[in-house]
């Protein structure tokens, strides 16, 4: 049985999406390979075409680029950045990030929906970064989102699944892939998200701030795979008290 | 004969007044900040927290925090890495003119100083910009002295337009403007504005800013707010540490930035930390002297107060200091710096504002960043 992640009709074998903006470019390749990531995000604003230290020169050619619109404060700006990404051959995938708060970097759900609608119509595979809200997720799907990317905790906080219950609702209700983005700090948290049934996990800071970055990428890759397998296997029930091993209703005869 | 000075609170003709509560809030809190009453325990409490209160911030700036510098640094590295990874932004300043109408006692551009004055023509500017662009840089900071006569807003606008053709990011460090003038420069291609209050102590402020537009304390104070009203993306703050009581000035700077961020949550916030160096071998050990230790304390306190803010380390500091603070607390470093007017491609047309301590080229600084396991970042902005 193949278990693939399908985003906008594109199949992927790995469910680990790697952020690239917080570690040295020279190790990007090693990190991608160790983590087994097939999708790598990059801030388009960092792309330094024809210039020094251009991140695009360091991402291995076999991975799918997921440029993000970081820096955009409105839907209009996000749309402009997405189109620039396409112009410089970053492909059709776009992670919509609209952020109007420099302190917590929380996404603006309202502007995100607007940008998603325009970009989906424009033929992009749109993956919006969002605050986990069921109504917003539904609107994003109606607007043409190929996946939704709810935050687990504030970006960079490494706090794990602070929004667990709300993400779980999205998992139950939303028909497109749910990709947990932002705030995952440990492989065990990534594993927990996967066990819960999210479709993929995106990580940046937790990998980038490790002492051995490629090794941490490997740990995340393994945790994500393990969590996925646990989800597919079907977790046993977890009970707070002991359960009688003989069934209570075993006496029934006909 | 005593010279009669103007009231530093009185606006001069042409200066637009905006309604803002921030000045009063900052000054009131600074008045109440008594760092002599802060204990080691207050510092320890502050170090336990993820989000600093005003009191915690004051504790980290106090003399009681001196023995905790190492702990502060350890915490700062974590915060800096969390928010910026190992990225270090590179940029260079370009002084386009050094005419000045201000009489500020500490400044090389002081209008009373007999220095060589000059300004770049557009053609000269273009040659400078081209030469800088060849080093690979994508971010530039345009600077002038304060002279609406010699370097007016239109002249600066022309410089910004030209710079925007060569650079992804154009910042300006010029005299304070009205909001509509900031909007004009934004349209020309500038997105970031740096204005330094120098000192937040009004008495000291008027003692050192004797005349000229800069004498007007509140107009300068509200610059960042007017810049944001004019549509700028980010604003930088700074006190000239050592001019007044550096602890109080740093406290005020942090509050100023915090209140602006609360009111304009989208604004990108930056800090710079220029200082007046203490005289070497000065037997009188002035508690308000800003040695490297005190400078680092201020930088660390800024970082812990606002983990998401950019902090720039200037070439006024020696290479060894700069190399160690990047990645720990600073996120941006200048390179290939000339502080005279022009001087990147042709001979300088005017004298320097101050002397630099780190003359390294862009490629040398680039290599140093790599050697420290950090990542030089040339481009980090899209003008949309």
HADDOCK unambig.tbl for C-alpha pairs under 7 A between the chains (distance, minus, plus):
assign (segid A and resid 22 and name CA) (segid B and resid 84 and name CA) 6.31 0.50 0.50
assign (segid A and resid 22 and name CA) (segid B and resid 85 and name CA) 3.82 0.50 0.50
assign (segid A and resid 22 and name CA) (segid B and resid 86 and name CA) 5.61 0.50 0.50
assign (segid A and resid 22 and name CA) (segid B and resid 87 and name CA) 6.33 0.50 0.50
assign (segid A and resid 23 and name CA) (segid B and resid 85 and name CA) 5.92 0.50 0.50
assign (segid A and resid 23 and name CA) (segid B and resid 86 and name CA) 5.49 0.50 0.50
assign (segid A and resid 23 and name CA) (segid B and resid 375 and name CA) 6.92 0.50 0.50
assign (segid A and resid 24 and name CA) (segid B and resid 86 and name CA) 6.93 0.50 0.50
assign (segid A and resid 24 and name CA) (segid B and resid 374 and name CA) 6.41 0.50 0.50
assign (segid A and resid 24 and name CA) (segid B and resid 375 and name CA) 5.11 0.50 0.50
assign (segid A and resid 45 and name CA) (segid B and resid 379 and name CA) 6.73 0.50 0.50
assign (segid A and resid 45 and name CA) (segid B and resid 380 and name CA) 4.98 0.50 0.50
assign (segid A and resid 45 and name CA) (segid B and resid 381 and name CA) 4.71 0.50 0.50
assign (segid A and resid 45 and name CA) (segid B and resid 382 and name CA) 5.18 0.50 0.50
assign (segid A and resid 46 and name CA) (segid B and resid 379 and name CA) 5.26 0.50 0.50
assign (segid A and resid 46 and name CA) (segid B and resid 380 and name CA) 4.65 0.50 0.50
assign (segid A and resid 46 and name CA) (segid B and resid 381 and name CA) 6.82 0.50 0.50
assign (segid A and resid 48 and name CA) (segid B and resid 379 and name CA) 5.94 0.50 0.50
assign (segid A and resid 51 and name CA) (segid B and resid 136 and name CA) 6.37 0.50 0.50
assign (segid A and resid 52 and name CA) (segid B and resid 136 and name CA) 6.05 0.50 0.50
assign (segid A and resid 52 and name CA) (segid B and resid 378 and name CA) 6.84 0.50 0.50
assign (segid A and resid 53 and name CA) (segid B and resid 377 and name CA) 6.95 0.50 0.50
assign (segid A and resid 77 and name CA) (segid B and resid 384 and name CA) 6.03 0.50 0.50
assign (segid A and resid 80 and name CA) (segid B and resid 384 and name CA) 6.76 0.50 0.50
assign (segid A and resid 100 and name CA) (segid B and resid 265 and name CA) 6.56 0.50 0.50
assign (segid A and resid 100 and name CA) (segid B and resid 266 and name CA) 4.42 0.50 0.50
assign (segid A and resid 101 and name CA) (segid B and resid 265 and name CA) 4.82 0.50 0.50
assign (segid A and resid 101 and name CA) (segid B and resid 266 and name CA) 4.49 0.50 0.50
assign (segid A and resid 102 and name CA) (segid B and resid 265 and name CA) 5.98 0.50 0.50
assign (segid A and resid 102 and name CA) (segid B and resid 266 and name CA) 5.28 0.50 0.50
assign (segid A and resid 102 and name CA) (segid B and resid 267 and name CA) 6.28 0.50 0.50
assign (segid A and resid 102 and name CA) (segid B and resid 268 and name CA) 5.96 0.50 0.50
assign (segid A and resid 103 and name CA) (segid B and resid 308 and name CA) 6.12 0.50 0.50
assign (segid A and resid 156 and name CA) (segid B and resid 82 and name CA) 5.23 0.50 0.50
assign (segid A and resid 156 and name CA) (segid B and resid 83 and name CA) 6.02 0.50 0.50
assign (segid A and resid 205 and name CA) (segid B and resid 82 and name CA) 6.11 0.50 0.50
assign (segid A and resid 205 and name CA) (segid B and resid 85 and name CA) 6.97 0.50 0.50
assign (segid A and resid 208 and name CA) (segid B and resid 85 and name CA) 6.52 0.50 0.50
assign (segid A and resid 209 and name CA) (segid B and resid 81 and name CA) 6.46 0.50 0.50
assign (segid A and resid 209 and name CA) (segid B and resid 82 and name CA) 6.89 0.50 0.50
assign (segid A and resid 209 and name CA) (segid B and resid 85 and name CA) 6.88 0.50 0.50
